[in-house]
C-alpha cells in the first residue's frame, strides 16, 4: 500500500489516493439507453430512492434533462412541463349560508357591546375622580328642575 512508503510526500499520497478512488468509483458515460434501463431509472426516481440528479450521476447519464424527459414519458406521476414552483394561495371561505352570517354578526355585535361597556366604565370612573378632586358633581341628574335666576 502507498501509505507505507516513506519516500512519497503527503501531497503525493493524497493525489495517488484520489486517482485510485476516481478509478474505483468512476462510471462510464452512456450515450444510448434501452427502454428497460429508462423505466428502471424512472421507477427509482418516482419511489424516492434517487433524485433526478442522483440518478444522472449514479448511472452516468449524459444530458441535463434526460431523466426528466424519461419521467414524463414512462412515469406514473405527474411531471410538469415547466420547472416553475407553484404557489398555493389561501382560499377565502365563502360562507353564504344564513346561519354563518348570523353567527358572524352576533360575534361582531358582542364585541361592540363589550367595547361600549368598557367605555361607560371609564367615563364613570372619570366622573368619580373629578368629583373627588374638584368637589363638583358633573354628572347630570335627570328629573330636576333648573334653577331660575
C-alpha positions as CSV (number, residue, x, y, z in Angstrom):
1,X,0.0,0.0,0.0
2,X,1.2,3.5,-0.7
3,X,0.9,4.7,2.9
4,X,3.8,2.5,4.0
5,X,6.3,4.1,1.5
6,X,8.1,7.0,3.4
7,X,9.7,8.4,0.2
8,X,6.3,9.6,-1.0
9,X,5.2,13.0,0.4
10,X,1.8,13.6,1.9
11,X,0.6,15.6,-1.2
12,X,1.6,12.8,-3.5
13,X,-0.2,10.3,-1.2
14,X,-3.4,12.5,-1.5
15,X,-3.0,12.7,-5.2
16,X,-2.4,9.0,-5.5
17,X,-5.4,8.2,-3.3
18,X,-7.7,10.5,-5.3
19,X,-6.7,8.8,-8.6
20,X,-7.4,5.4,-7.1
21,X,-10.8,6.5,-5.9
22,X,-11.6,8.0,-9.2
23,X,-10.8,4.7,-10.9
24,X,-12.8,2.7,-8.4
25,X,-15.9,4.9,-8.4
26,X,-16.0,6.2,-11.9
27,X,-18.9,5.2,-14.1
28,X,-18.6,5.3,-17.9
29,X,-20.8,7.8,-19.5
30,X,-23.6,6.2,-21.5
31,X,-24.9,7.8,-24.7
32,X,-27.7,5.4,-25.7
33,X,-30.1,3.8,-23.3
34,X,-32.5,0.9,-23.5
35,X,-36.2,1.2,-22.6
36,X,-35.8,-1.2,-19.7
37,X,-33.0,0.9,-18.3
38,X,-35.0,4.1,-18.7
39,X,-38.0,2.5,-16.9
40,X,-35.8,1.3,-14.1
41,X,-34.4,4.8,-13.5
42,X,-37.8,6.3,-13.6
43,X,-39.1,3.8,-11.1
44,X,-36.2,4.6,-8.7
45,X,-36.9,8.3,-9.1
46,X,-40.6,8.0,-8.5
47,X,-40.2,5.7,-5.5
48,X,-37.8,8.3,-3.9
49,X,-34.8,6.1,-4.0
50,X,-32.9,8.6,-6.1
51,X,-33.4,12.2,-7.2
52,X,-33.2,13.1,-10.9
53,X,-29.7,14.4,-10.4
54,X,-28.7,11.5,-8.2
55,X,-29.8,9.0,-10.9
56,X,-27.9,11.0,-13.5
57,X,-24.7,10.8,-11.6
58,X,-25.1,7.3,-10.3
59,X,-25.7,5.8,-13.8
60,X,-23.6,8.3,-15.7
61,X,-26.4,9.6,-17.8
62,X,-25.5,12.3,-20.3
63,X,-27.7,15.3,-20.7
64,X,-29.3,17.7,-18.1
65,X,-32.9,16.8,-18.8
66,X,-32.7,13.2,-19.9
67,X,-34.1,11.8,-16.7
68,X,-36.9,14.4,-16.6
69,X,-37.9,13.5,-20.1
70,X,-38.0,9.8,-19.2
71,X,-40.1,10.6,-16.2
72,X,-42.6,12.4,-18.3
73,X,-42.7,9.6,-20.9
74,X,-42.6,6.5,-18.7
75,X,-43.6,7.8,-15.3
76,X,-46.9,7.3,-13.5
77,X,-46.6,10.6,-11.5
78,X,-47.3,14.0,-13.0
79,X,-44.1,15.7,-14.1
80,X,-44.8,19.3,-15.2
81,X,-43.5,20.6,-18.4
82,X,-42.1,23.7,-16.7
83,X,-39.6,23.8,-13.8
84,X,-41.6,26.5,-12.0
85,X,-42.7,26.1,-8.5
86,X,-46.4,26.5,-7.9
87,X,-47.5,28.8,-5.1
88,X,-50.7,27.9,-3.3
89,X,-52.8,30.8,-2.3
90,X,-55.1,30.8,0.6
91,X,-58.7,30.4,-0.4
92,X,-61.2,32.7,1.3
93,X,-64.1,30.8,2.6
94,X,-67.4,31.9,1.1
95,X,-69.9,31.4,3.8
96,X,-73.2,32.2,2.1
97,X,-75.4,30.3,4.4
98,X,-77.6,32.4,6.7
99,X,-76.5,30.7,9.9
100,X,-72.8,31.5,9.4
101,X,-73.7,35.1,8.5
102,X,-75.8,35.4,11.6
103,X,-73.1,33.9,13.8
104,X,-70.6,36.4,12.5
105,X,-73.0,39.3,13.0
106,X,-73.7,38.2,16.6
107,X,-70.0,37.9,17.4
108,X,-69.4,41.4,15.9
109,X,-72.2,42.9,18.0
110,X,-70.9,41.2,21.2
111,X,-67.5,42.8,20.6
112,X,-69.1,46.2,20.1
113,X,-71.2,45.8,23.3
114,X,-68.1,44.9,25.2
115,X,-66.3,48.0,24.0
116,X,-69.3,50.2,24.8
117,X,-69.5,48.7,28.4
118,X,-65.8,49.4,28.9
119,X,-66.2,52.9,27.7
120,X,-69.1,53.5,30.1
121,X,-67.0,52.2,33.0
122,X,-64.1,54.5,32.1
123,X,-66.4,57.6,31.9
124,X,-68.0,56.7,35.3
125,X,-64.6,56.4,36.8
126,X,-63.5,59.7,35.4
127,X,-66.6,61.4,36.8
128,X,-66.0,59.9,40.3
129,X,-62.3,61.1,40.2
130,X,-63.4,64.6,39.1
131,X,-66.0,64.8,41.9
132,X,-63.3,63.8,44.5
133,X,-60.6,66.1,43.2
134,X,-62.7,69.1,42.3
135,X,-65.6,68.7,44.6
136,X,-68.0,69.3,41.8
137,X,-70.7,66.9,40.8
138,X,-70.5,66.9,37.0
139,X,-73.0,64.0,36.4
140,X,-76.3,65.1,35.0
141,X,-79.3,64.4,37.2
142,X,-82.5,63.9,35.2
143,X,-85.8,65.0,36.5
144,X,-84.6,68.0,38.4
145,X,-85.9,71.5,37.5
146,X,-83.4,74.1,36.5
147,X,-82.9,77.0,38.9
148,X,-84.4,80.2,37.7
149,X,-82.2,83.1,38.5
